[in-house]
Amino acid sequence: MSKKILSGKVIKDQNSKTVVVLVKRKYMHSFFKKVITSSKKYHAHDEKNKYKVGDNVNIIESKPYSKKKTWEVISN
């Protein structure tokens, strides 16, 4: 089974080896036929503290690094 890859924007980089990535997605509402934007924050592992606030990055599913951190930054 392939791992999910999401793209988003880094909104927080204060913790060591961790960034918080905001991923937005758009979808059509099934009944009202309006475009809805939803967003979700993911904690992602950044081994070298390379990414800063405002960077666009791709994250991939990975092994659990901690309770909330199950994603890893792969590129920008």
Sine and cosine of phi, psi and omega as CSV:
sin_phi,cos_phi,sin_psi,cos_psi,sin_omega,cos_omega
0.00,0.00,0.72,-0.69,-0.03,-1.00
-0.98,0.18,0.43,-0.90,0.00,-1.00
-1.00,0.02,0.53,-0.85,0.01,-1.00
-0.96,0.30,0.61,-0.80,0.09,-1.00
-0.83,-0.55,0.80,-0.60,0.01,-1.00
-0.84,-0.54,0.45,-0.89,0.07,-1.00
-0.87,-0.50,0.61,-0.79,-0.03,-1.00
-0.27,-0.96,-0.20,-0.98,-0.09,-1.00
-0.86,-0.50,0.70,-0.72,0.03,-1.00
-0.95,0.30,0.82,-0.58,0.01,-1.00
-0.91,-0.41,-0.19,0.98,0.00,-1.00
-0.44,-0.90,0.72,-0.70,0.01,-1.00
-0.67,-0.75,0.46,0.89,-0.09,-1.00
-0.96,0.29,-0.60,0.80,-0.06,-1.00
-0.97,0.23,0.48,-0.88,0.01,-1.00
-0.95,0.30,0.76,-0.65,0.05,-1.00
0.89,0.46,0.33,0.94,0.00,-1.00
-0.67,-0.74,0.67,-0.74,0.16,-0.99
-0.79,-0.61,0.48,-0.88,0.08,-1.00
-0.96,-0.26,0.82,-0.57,-0.08,-1.00
-0.92,-0.39,0.77,-0.64,0.05,-1.00
-0.99,-0.10,0.88,-0.47,0.00,-1.00
-0.94,-0.34,0.84,-0.55,0.03,-1.00
-0.96,-0.30,0.60,-0.80,0.08,-1.00
-0.67,-0.75,0.51,-0.86,0.02,-1.00
-0.89,-0.45,0.63,-0.77,0.05,-1.00
-0.51,-0.86,0.35,-0.94,0.00,-1.00
-1.00,0.00,0.76,-0.65,0.06,-1.00
-0.93,0.37,0.70,-0.71,-0.13,-0.99
-0.92,0.40,-0.57,0.82,-0.05,-1.00
-0.99,-0.15,-0.74,0.67,-0.11,-0.99
-0.99,0.11,-0.20,0.98,0.04,-1.00
0.84,0.54,0.54,0.84,0.07,-1.00
-0.97,-0.26,0.49,-0.87,0.06,-1.00
-0.99,0.14,0.81,-0.58,-0.03,-1.00
-0.91,-0.41,0.70,-0.72,0.07,-1.00
-0.96,-0.26,0.82,-0.58,0.08,-1.00
-0.84,-0.55,0.44,-0.90,-0.02,-1.00
-0.69,-0.72,0.43,-0.90,0.01,-1.00
-0.53,-0.85,0.57,-0.82,0.01,-1.00
-0.98,-0.18,0.69,-0.73,0.04,-1.00
-0.83,-0.56,0.68,-0.74,0.13,-0.99
-1.00,0.02,0.80,-0.60,-0.07,-1.00
-0.80,-0.60,0.54,-0.84,-0.02,-1.00
-0.99,0.16,0.78,-0.63,0.04,-1.00
-0.78,-0.63,1.00,-0.05,-0.17,-0.98
-0.83,0.55,-0.66,0.75,-0.13,-0.99
-0.97,-0.26,0.23,0.97,-0.03,-1.00
0.78,0.63,0.70,0.71,-0.12,-0.99
-0.99,0.11,-0.52,0.86,-0.14,-0.99
-0.99,-0.13,0.64,-0.77,-0.05,-1.00
-0.88,-0.47,0.13,-0.99,-0.01,-1.00
-0.87,0.50,0.74,-0.67,0.02,-1.00
0.99,-0.17,-0.23,0.97,0.00,-1.00
-0.96,0.27,0.63,-0.77,0.14,-0.99
-1.00,-0.01,0.80,-0.60,-0.09,-1.00
-0.72,-0.70,0.30,-0.95,0.16,-0.99
-0.95,-0.33,0.66,-0.75,0.04,-1.00
-0.84,-0.55,0.49,-0.87,-0.04,-1.00
-0.77,-0.64,0.53,-0.85,0.06,-1.00
-0.88,0.48,0.58,-0.81,0.00,-1.00
-0.50,-0.86,-0.07,-1.00,0.05,-1.00
-0.91,0.42,0.42,-0.91,0.03,-1.00
-0.93,0.37,0.85,-0.52,0.09,-1.00
-1.00,0.03,-0.48,0.87,0.06,-1.00
-0.35,-0.94,-0.20,-0.98,-0.04,-1.00
-0.87,0.49,-0.69,0.72,-0.04,-1.00
-0.98,-0.17,-0.35,0.94,-0.17,-0.99
-0.99,-0.11,0.99,-0.12,0.01,-1.00
-0.81,-0.58,0.36,0.93,0.02,-1.00
-0.80,-0.60,0.37,-0.93,-0.01,-1.00
-0.69,-0.72,0.65,-0.76,0.01,-1.00
-0.98,0.22,0.77,-0.64,0.00,-1.00
-0.94,-0.34,-0.56,0.83,0.02,-1.00
-0.23,-0.97,-0.05,-1.00,0.06,-1.00
-0.83,-0.55,0.00,0.00,0.00,0.00
